[in-house]
Amino acid sequence: MNTVQHWQATLGIDGEADRITTIGDDIVEIGLLDQGPTKAPQTGLGVIEVSGPDACDFLHAQLTADCRKLQPGHSLLAAWCSPKGRVLYLLRLIRNEDSFIILVPDEQCDALIKRLSMFVLRAQVVLTNQSADYTVIQCNGDFAAPASGDVFVGRDRTQTWFVVPFSGLGQTWQAIPAQAVGEAALMLQDIRLGIAHLPVSLSDTFLPQELNLDISDGVSFEKGCYPGQEIVARVKFRGEVKRRLARLLGQTTDRPVPGTRIVTRDGEPLGTVLLAETTGEQQVEILAVLNRAADTVFLSGADADALSRGAMIYELGE
């Protein structure tokens, strides 16, 4: 079985789908986002384990974040950049007692392992694709996390990730004291929180600061070198970040795909859609990288009214 089929069997859901959009009623699930802790499947994430005595130092030298400061049981969003300082891979990093877990879109797992392996050299590091054996539960809100020796847990502010073996998925799912929602509600929560997603089609497009990683501990300006560090630091100390994450609201039932342009009335490009979900009320919510000076904006190619700016649950931008 693939990941979605494992989840369908666990949740008792039938049908052909590439994700668990909803567990029951999407409108009800959206309403649960403001009513306490929630839990949801994350069927599109691949799981990479990074182990070995040099795992921490290796990741510290490759990623934008200060991996040495990350404590076991905690998580952060970080990036691996090109020499030009653009984000090639946006990844969720979880630290365990003796290893790390990297969560990336599943179609990027093998490519990321291959590229990181080029830099292992003599370091005692092992990179293992665990996607065939593990899946992810993402939670929002505060609750007492169940303890289990074969489940990896990482917490970042108000969110928690459980990396769970398929063999124990049902037991772990039931043990988490939170309301169950589908992936549509989960993505909507990420939009409201300002948590960026980066598909492969947008790789090597944005600086880490344009994804607000410098505000959410995803970039360290005190650590040593890493790929693209010189460019990233130059933007910090000599330049200005002209684009930041923005939450946008629109009156449409169509969900724009990642990469859709945000434009002026005359079609001048101002930004790019990263993530979008419909709310079931003929409204779409969008997380985009947008020019900070942008005022009236539209979806490219859409016959719709101007988009309005919406507040994030907590503001990450300046």
N, C-alpha and C positions, 0 to 999 in steps of 0.2 A: 504493500500500500504506500501511496505517497503521503505527504504531510497533511493535505486537506482531507484525504480519506481517513487517516488516523483520527483527525479531529471530528469528522462526521460520525465515526463509530463511537467515539467517546461521548459526544453530545447527543447522539440519537437523531442526527439530521440526515436527510436523504437529498439526492439531487446532484447534478453535474455543475461544478463551480471551480473557479481557480482561487477562491478565498472564502472564508466564512463571513460573508457580509453582515448577516444578522443571525442571531440564535432564535429569535421569535418575532418580535415586532420592532422595526428600526426606530419608529417614532417614540415608542416607550423607552427603548434603550438610550436614545439621545436625552430623554428627560432624566434618566438615572445619573447622568454625568454630574449633576449638581446636587445629588441626594446621598452622597456617601461614597465609600470605596467601590471601585468596579474592577472586574477582571475580564480579559479578552484573549482569544487566540491571536498569535502572530504567525500566520502560515507562510509569509513571504520571506522570512529571515533564514539565512544559513548560519551555521554554527562552526566556528573555528576555535580549536583549543591551541593555546601557545604554552608549552611547558618546557621544563629544563632549568638548570641552575642560572642561566643567563637570560631567561625570558624577560624579566623586568628591564634590565639594562638594554636589551635588544629593542624592545618596543619604545623605550624612552628615547632612543636615538633615531627612531623612524617616524614617530607620530608627533603631532603638534602639541599634545598635552604633556604635563609632567606626570608620567606614569609612576614615578617613585613615591609621589604623595598620595596616590590612590590607595585607600585602605581595603583590606579584605571585606567582602560583603557590600562593596560600593561600586558605583558605575559612573561613567561619564561619556559624553559624545565627543569624539576626536576625529582627526583627519589624517590621511596620508596624502602628501602633496607632490605635485610635479616640481621639477627644478624651477619653474616659473611661479611657484607659490599657489597654483590653482589646486583645488581639492580633486584628487583622483578617486578617492574612496572616503565616504563619510561612514564612520563605523561606531557602534556602541561597544565600549570596552568594560568588562566586568572583571574585577580582581577576586581571586580565590586565595586560599591559604598558600598553595604551592603552584598555581598556574593562573593563566588569564583566559577569558573567553572573549572572542570578537564576534559580534553580530553584524552582518551586512546582508543586503539583498541576496537571496540564494543564487541568483545567476552570476554573482560576482565572486563567489567563494573560491573557486578553483583559480581564477585569474589573480586574485589577491594573494593566495598562497604561493603561486608561481613567482609573482613579482617580489614578494617579501623574501622568498627563499634565496633570491639572488644576492641578498645582503647578509645572510647568516654567516657565511665564510667559516671561521673556526669557532664561532660562538656555540655554546651547548644549548641549542634551542631546537625544539621539535614543533612543527606546524601540522596540525591534523584537522581534516575536514570531518566534523562529527554530525553533519546534517542528516545523515541516514539514520542516526540513532537518537537524536535529540530534537526537540521542538521548543517553542518559546511561549510563555504566558506573560502578558504585560498587564500591570495593574496600576491604577491611579488611586491615590488617597492613602490614609494612614490605617494600618491594621497590624496585628501580630502575625508575622510571617511564619508558616509552619516549618519546622526543622526536618531536614532529610539529608542523609549523607551523600546521596547520589544526585541531588538537585543543586545547581549553581544559582546563587541569588545575588543580585546587584541592585542597590538602591541609589537613586539620584533625585534629590529634592523630594517631590511628592509622588514619584513614580518608582515602581519596582519591577524587575525582570526576573522571571524564574526560567531557567534553562533546564528542561525536564526530559529524562529518557522516555521514549514512547512506552516502554514497559510499565512505567509508573505514572503515566499521564492522568488517568482517571482518578487515582488516589490523590495526587497533588491538587488537581483541579477542585475536587470536592473539599479539600482541607483549607483552601484559601477563603477566608470570611469576607467575601465581597459579592456584589451583584454582578451577574453575568451579562456581558454585552458582546456584540459582534464587532468585526473589524471596521465597519463603517463608523460606528460610534467612537471606536478607539482612534481612528485617524482624525475624526473631528476634534477629539480632545487634544491631539498633538498640534493641530492647527491653532487652537485657542491658547495653547501653552507656548507656541512659537518654537516647536521642535522640528527642525528641518529633516527632510528626507531627500536623498539624492540618487535618482535612478542612473543607470549606466549611460543613458542618452545625454545626461547633463554633466558627465564626468569631465574634469579639466576645464570647467567654465567659471567657477566662482572662487574668490579668495575666502579663507576661513572666516575673516571678519564679516564678509557679506552674508554668512550663515550664522552670525552672532556667536561663533565659537569662542571669541575672545572675552565674551561677557559671561559665559556659562562654564568656565574652567576648561574649555576644550583647546585653548591655546595658552602656552606659557611663554612669557618674554624674558624669563630669568634662566631657563634651562639652556643647555648647550645646543649645538647644531642638529638639524634634521633636514630632510629634503625640502627645499623651498624656503628655508628659514630666513634667508637674507631678504627676500622679497616681502615676506610676511612682516618682518620687523621694520622694514623701510616704510611700509604703509602705516604702521603704528607710530613711528617716531618722526617721520618726515612728511607724511601725507595725511589724507583725510578719507575716511570710508564714505563714499558717496552713495552706496547702496546698502540697504539693510533689509531684514525680514519685515514683512508687513502682512497683517491679516486683512483680507478684503471680503466684502459681502456683495452678492449680486442677486438679482431677481431672475432666476432661470432654473429650469430643471435639468439642464445639461451640465455634466461634470467635465470641466476642461481637463485635458490630459497634461501631465508634466511636460514642460517645454513650451506650452502655449504662451504667446507673447502678451504682455500688458502694454497698451499703447495709449497715445493721446487720441483725441477726436479725429485728428488728421492722419492717424496711423503711425506716428513716430514712436519707436520702441522705448519703453520706460522700465520694463522689468520682465520677469519670467516666472511662470507658475511652477511651484515645486510640488504642491499637494493640494487636492481639492476634494470636497465631499458635499453632497446635497443633504439638506436637512429634512426633506419630505414636505416642506412648506413652500415649494417653488422658489427656494433660495439655495444658493451655493455659497459655501465658505471656502476661502482660498488662502493658502500661505504662499507668498511670493517673495522673491528678491526684487526690490523696487527702489528706484531712485528716491532718495530721501526728500528731494525738493518737489516730487511729483504731486500734482493737485488732482485734477479731474482725469480719471483713467478708465479704460475700457478693455474688455477682452478682445483680442485680435480675431477678426472674422465672425464675431458674434453680433447678431441683431438684437442688442439689449441695451438697457439704460446703463449709465455710468456706474462703476463700482464705488461703494463707500468703504471707508476705513472702519475697521472694528478693533476694539481693544482685545488684547490677549489677557488670559487669566492672570498672568504676571508678565510685566514688561521686561523683555530682554534687550530691546534696542535703547540707544541713547536718547 
